Structure formats: structure tokens, C-alpha cells
């Protein structure tokens, strides 16, 4: 059952990425990305409130503190994810974002005294090669702008800090209080998005009220993103990390590539397709290379 839920989580993450890309191509009535993500965070707030009511979580101050920190990181993560998906290829944006666990890996080595295997070093080196192949604008049929690259870099860093926070939270006294932590994070991110969104709307003269089409995208994106992130929090403690993280990230990249080609007619060169393939293999090697060696030999 857990592996079925992992498949559902991967599909939902790809659905969310496609929704963000599609949203960028529709009439938005001057509705800026901050306000869009404020709406997404409000959907999170509604879902997580319901989950908290039926859970046994308490108002643990440590969990609330971690939630507040996560809310700031979530603000950056959702904003830059939205912007990277909207301003460039879904497949390449997803690949770059999926590599963010490298930051958490290095943090684990330095802070948590975790070891790094030869397989992980090889996998990370392959990821660097994959990224070079994927984001070289001179060899791309897709228009890769400097703005998109900056958004992707920020998306990558924000995703990495999410992993760092998860490691810190997992070692805290409130490690089981997932619902209250996530609910606090959604409250903080909602407030931040609303403040920046209203300021941006006043400066640009854009609308602060979404039309029906935008509301549909907010609702669908909010449900998809909250669902897969909440599933991942549970599944990461059930499925072994050497299986969950590489399969989850690699599967998301592969499905995003297929979706980008089928739904958005993204044109990728042979070099970029090779880069994506190397990236997927690298994710698997980094996550479970040693495990596979033990199984095979």
C-alpha cells in the first residue's frame, strides 16, 4: 500500500508542475504570483486544519517554531517553483528542483555526522554533468532565459533548505507533530504571500481579486501540492530512504519530461534528453547505489 501511495505522490507532484505551467499561459487578470501562492497556501490551511482536528497533535511550541521557519522557506519554495515552471520547460525545471536533496546530504555530513559513500560522490558528479547538458542555452530548442535560470537556482536552494529543516525537525523533541508544524507553516506563508502580493498589486495596478479561472488553478494546485507533500512526510518514515528519495525524485523527472512533451510540446535536444537520462540515473545511484551493489553482489 505504501508503494501505491508513493506512486500517487509522484503523480500529484507532476500534476502540480503541469498546473503551474498551464496557469502561466491563461488569462490571469493581472493576478501576480504572490497572490496566486497566497491562495494556494489558504487551500493548504483548510486541508491541514481538517487533518489537525482528526489528529492527536498538540500545540507544541517547538513544532510551532519549526513551522514558522518552514513557512518562510515554503514562501520561497512555492514562489520560485511557480516562477521556474511558468518561465521555462517543466521537465528541466523539475530536474533542477529534484536535485535539491544534495544540499540536505551535505548538511547531514557536516551537521549530523553522516557518511558519504563512493556511490553518492559518483552520483552527485553525474548530476553536475546532467545539469550542464540540460541548461546550456546555446544547445536548446526551448528558450532558456537568464530569469528562468535564476528562478531555478532559487528553487534549487529553497528545496535544499526544506531538506535541511526536515533533518533538524526530525531530531527535535516535536518530531511527531507534523500537522501543527505544517499548519503553522501554511499560516506564515499565507501572510507573507498576501503582504507581498498586495504591495506588488498596488505598484503594478494589477488585480487583487482572482477570476473564476484563476480560482480553479489555485484550488487544484493547492490540493495537489499539499497532498503530495503531506504524503511524502508520512512515506519518508515508512519506505526506506534508499528507495523512497531516488525513486520519488527520478520518477517525478521522468513523468515531467513525458508530460512536458505531450502536453506543452516542449522541444528538447538530444543533449538535453541525455542529460535528463543521466540525471535520473544519478539520482538512483546517489540514493541507493550501495544498496543495489549489495543486492547484486
C-alpha positions as CSV (number, residue, x, y, z in Angstrom):
1,X,0.0,0.0,0.0
2,X,2.8,2.4,0.8
3,X,4.3,2.0,-2.7
4,X,0.9,2.7,-4.2
5,X,0.8,5.9,-2.2
6,X,4.3,6.8,-3.3
7,X,3.1,6.5,-6.9
8,X,0.2,8.7,-6.1
9,X,2.5,11.2,-4.6
10,X,4.8,11.3,-7.7
11,X,1.8,11.7,-10.0
12,X,0.4,14.5,-7.9
13,X,3.7,16.4,-7.9
14,X,3.8,16.2,-11.7
15,X,0.2,17.3,-11.9
16,X,1.0,20.3,-9.8
17,X,4.0,21.2,-12.0
18,X,1.8,21.0,-15.1
19,X,-0.9,23.1,-13.5
20,X,1.7,25.8,-12.8
21,X,2.9,25.7,-16.4
22,X,-0.6,25.8,-17.8
23,X,-1.6,28.7,-15.4
24,X,1.1,30.8,-16.9
25,X,-0.5,30.5,-20.4
26,X,-4.0,31.6,-19.4
27,X,-5.5,35.0,-18.8
28,X,-4.6,35.9,-15.2
29,X,-6.4,39.3,-15.0
30,X,-3.2,40.9,-13.7
31,X,-3.1,38.5,-10.7
32,X,0.5,38.3,-9.5
33,X,2.4,35.1,-8.4
34,X,2.4,36.2,-4.8
35,X,-1.3,36.4,-4.6
36,X,-1.6,33.1,-6.5
37,X,0.5,31.4,-3.9
38,X,-1.4,33.1,-1.1
39,X,-4.5,31.3,-2.5
40,X,-2.6,28.0,-2.7
41,X,-1.4,28.5,0.9
42,X,-5.0,29.1,2.0
43,X,-6.0,25.8,0.4
44,X,-3.2,24.2,2.4
45,X,-4.6,25.9,5.5
46,X,-8.0,24.5,5.0
47,X,-6.7,20.9,4.4
48,X,-4.3,20.9,7.3
49,X,-6.8,22.3,9.7
50,X,-9.1,19.4,8.9
51,X,-6.1,17.0,9.4
52,X,-5.2,18.6,12.7
53,X,-8.7,18.3,14.0
54,X,-8.7,14.5,13.5
55,X,-5.1,14.0,14.6
56,X,-3.7,13.8,18.2
57,X,-1.2,16.6,17.6
58,X,-0.8,19.2,20.4
59,X,0.2,22.9,20.3
60,X,3.8,22.1,20.9
61,X,5.9,25.3,20.9
62,X,8.9,23.6,19.3
63,X,6.7,22.4,16.4
64,X,5.2,25.9,16.1
65,X,8.7,27.4,16.0
66,X,9.8,24.9,13.3
67,X,6.6,25.6,11.4
68,X,7.3,29.4,11.4
69,X,10.7,28.7,10.0
70,X,9.3,26.3,7.4
71,X,6.7,28.9,6.5
72,X,9.4,31.3,5.4
73,X,11.2,28.6,3.4
74,X,7.9,27.4,2.0
75,X,7.2,31.0,0.9
76,X,10.4,31.0,-1.1
77,X,10.0,27.4,-2.4
78,X,6.4,27.9,-3.7
79,X,7.2,31.3,-5.3
80,X,10.4,30.2,-7.1
81,X,8.8,26.8,-8.1
82,X,5.9,28.7,-9.6
83,X,8.1,31.1,-11.5
84,X,10.5,28.5,-12.8
85,X,7.7,26.3,-14.1
86,X,6.0,29.3,-15.6
87,X,9.1,30.7,-17.3
88,X,10.7,27.6,-18.7
89,X,10.4,23.9,-19.5
90,X,8.6,21.8,-16.9
91,X,11.0,18.9,-17.4
92,X,14.2,20.9,-16.9
93,X,12.8,22.9,-14.0
94,X,11.7,19.7,-12.3
95,X,15.1,18.0,-12.8
96,X,16.9,21.0,-11.2
97,X,14.4,21.1,-8.3
98,X,14.7,17.4,-7.7
99,X,18.5,17.7,-7.3
100,X,18.0,19.9,-4.2
101,X,18.5,16.9,-1.9
102,X,22.2,17.3,-2.5
103,X,22.2,20.3,-0.1
104,X,20.5,18.2,2.6
105,X,23.0,15.4,2.0
106,X,26.0,17.8,2.6
107,X,24.2,19.2,5.6
108,X,23.8,15.7,7.0
109,X,27.5,15.0,6.6
110,X,28.6,18.2,8.3
111,X,25.9,18.6,11.0
112,X,24.6,15.1,11.6
113,X,27.9,13.3,11.1
114,X,26.5,11.1,8.3
115,X,28.9,9.3,6.0
116,X,29.2,9.7,2.2
117,X,29.7,6.7,0.1
118,X,31.6,6.4,-3.2
119,X,28.3,5.8,-5.0
120,X,26.9,9.1,-3.7
121,X,30.0,11.0,-4.8
122,X,29.7,9.4,-8.3
123,X,26.0,10.2,-8.4
124,X,26.5,13.8,-7.5
125,X,29.2,14.2,-10.1
126,X,26.8,12.7,-12.7
127,X,24.2,15.2,-11.6
128,X,26.5,18.1,-12.3
129,X,27.1,16.7,-15.8
130,X,23.4,16.2,-16.3
131,X,22.7,19.8,-15.3
132,X,25.3,21.2,-17.7
133,X,23.8,19.2,-20.6
134,X,20.3,20.3,-19.6
135,X,20.7,24.0,-19.1
136,X,23.1,25.0,-21.8
137,X,21.0,27.7,-23.7
138,X,23.2,27.5,-26.8
139,X,22.1,23.9,-27.4
140,X,18.4,24.2,-26.5
141,X,15.4,24.4,-28.7
142,X,13.5,25.8,-25.8
143,X,14.2,29.4,-24.9
144,X,16.1,29.3,-21.6
145,X,16.3,32.9,-20.2
146,X,18.6,34.2,-17.5
147,X,15.5,35.0,-15.5
148,X,14.4,31.3,-15.7
149,X,17.9,30.2,-14.6
150,X,17.9,32.5,-11.6
151,X,14.4,31.2,-10.6
152,X,15.6,27.6,-11.0
153,X,18.7,28.3,-8.8
154,X,16.5,29.9,-6.2
155,X,14.1,26.9,-6.5
156,X,17.0,24.5,-6.0
157,X,18.3,26.4,-2.9
158,X,14.9,26.7,-1.3
159,X,14.3,23.0,-1.9
160,X,17.6,22.2,-0.3
161,X,16.7,24.2,2.8
162,X,13.5,22.3,3.1
163,X,15.5,19.2,3.4
164,X,17.8,20.8,6.0
165,X,14.8,21.8,8.0
166,X,13.3,18.3,7.8
167,X,16.6,16.9,9.2
168,X,16.6,19.4,12.1
169,X,12.9,18.8,12.8
170,X,13.3,15.0,12.7
171,X,15.9,15.3,15.5
172,X,13.8,17.7,17.6
173,X,11.5,16.9,20.5
174,X,8.5,17.6,18.4
175,X,9.4,15.3,15.5
176,X,5.9,13.6,15.6
177,X,3.9,16.9,15.5
178,X,3.7,17.0,11.7
179,X,0.2,18.5,11.4
180,X,0.8,21.5,13.7
181,X,4.2,22.2,12.1
182,X,2.7,22.2,8.6
183,X,-0.4,24.2,9.7
184,X,1.9,26.9,11.3
185,X,4.0,26.9,8.1
186,X,0.9,27.5,5.9
187,X,-0.3,30.4,8.1
188,X,3.1,32.1,7.9
189,X,3.5,31.6,4.1
190,X,-0.1,32.8,3.6
191,X,0.6,36.0,5.5
192,X,3.9,36.6,3.6
193,X,2.3,36.0,0.2
194,X,-0.6,38.3,1.0
195,X,1.6,41.1,2.1
196,X,4.0,40.9,-0.9
197,X,1.1,40.3,-3.2
198,X,-0.9,43.3,-2.2
199,X,2.2,45.5,-2.3
200,X,3.0,44.2,-5.8
201,X,-0.6,44.7,-7.0
202,X,-0.7,48.3,-5.8
203,X,2.6,49.1,-7.5
204,X,1.7,47.5,-10.8
205,X,-2.0,48.3,-10.8
206,X,-2.9,44.6,-11.0
207,X,-6.0,43.0,-9.6
208,X,-6.1,41.6,-6.0
209,X,-9.3,39.6,-6.8
210,X,-8.8,36.4,-8.8
211,X,-11.3,35.5,-11.6
212,X,-13.0,32.1,-11.7
213,X,-10.4,30.6,-14.0
214,X,-7.6,31.6,-11.6
215,X,-9.6,30.2,-8.6
216,X,-9.8,26.8,-10.3
217,X,-6.0,26.7,-10.7
218,X,-5.5,27.9,-7.1
219,X,-7.8,25.2,-5.8
220,X,-6.3,22.4,-7.9
221,X,-2.7,23.4,-7.3
222,X,-3.3,23.7,-3.6
223,X,-4.9,20.3,-3.3
224,X,-2.2,18.6,-5.4
225,X,0.8,20.3,-3.7
226,X,-0.5,19.9,-0.1
227,X,-1.4,16.2,-0.8
228,X,1.9,15.1,-2.2
229,X,4.0,17.0,0.4
230,X,1.9,15.6,3.3
231,X,2.1,12.1,1.7
232,X,5.9,12.5,1.4
233,X,6.2,13.4,5.1
234,X,4.5,10.1,6.1
235,X,6.1,7.9,3.4
236,X,9.6,9.1,4.1
237,X,9.3,7.4,7.6
238,X,7.8,4.2,6.2
239,X,9.7,3.4,3.0
240,X,13.5,3.1,3.3
241,X,15.2,6.4,2.3
242,X,17.4,4.5,-0.2
243,X,14.3,3.6,-2.1
244,X,11.9,6.5,-1.4
245,X,14.0,9.5,-2.3
246,X,15.7,8.3,-5.6
247,X,12.5,6.7,-6.9
248,X,10.4,9.6,-5.9
249,X,12.7,12.2,-7.5
250,X,13.6,10.1,-10.5
251,X,10.0,9.2,-11.2
252,X,9.0,12.9,-11.0
253,X,11.6,13.9,-13.5
254,X,10.7,11.2,-16.0
255,X,7.0,11.8,-15.8
256,X,7.5,15.6,-16.0
257,X,9.6,15.1,-19.2
258,X,6.8,13.0,-20.7
259,X,4.1,15.4,-19.6
260,X,6.1,18.4,-20.9
261,X,6.5,16.8,-24.3
262,X,2.9,15.6,-24.6
263,X,1.0,18.5,-23.0
264,X,3.2,21.5,-23.8
265,X,5.1,20.3,-26.9
266,X,8.4,21.1,-25.2
267,X,11.2,20.5,-27.7
268,X,14.3,19.1,-26.1
269,X,17.6,18.4,-27.9
270,X,19.3,15.0,-27.9
271,X,21.9,16.5,-25.4
272,X,19.1,17.6,-23.0
273,X,17.4,14.2,-23.2
274,X,20.7,12.6,-22.5
275,X,21.1,15.0,-19.6
276,X,17.7,14.1,-18.2
277,X,18.5,10.4,-18.5
278,X,21.9,10.8,-16.8
279,X,20.2,12.9,-14.1
280,X,17.6,10.1,-13.4
281,X,20.4,7.5,-13.2
282,X,22.4,9.8,-11.0
283,X,19.5,10.3,-8.6
284,X,19.2,6.5,-8.2
285,X,22.9,6.0,-7.8
286,X,23.2,8.8,-5.2
287,X,20.2,7.4,-3.2
288,X,20.7,3.7,-3.4
289,X,23.9,2.8,-5.2
290,X,25.4,1.0,-2.3
291,X,22.1,-0.8,-1.6
292,X,22.0,-2.0,-5.3
293,X,25.6,-3.2,-5.1
294,X,24.8,-5.3,-2.0
295,X,21.8,-6.8,-3.7
296,X,23.6,-7.6,-7.0
297,X,26.9,-8.8,-5.5
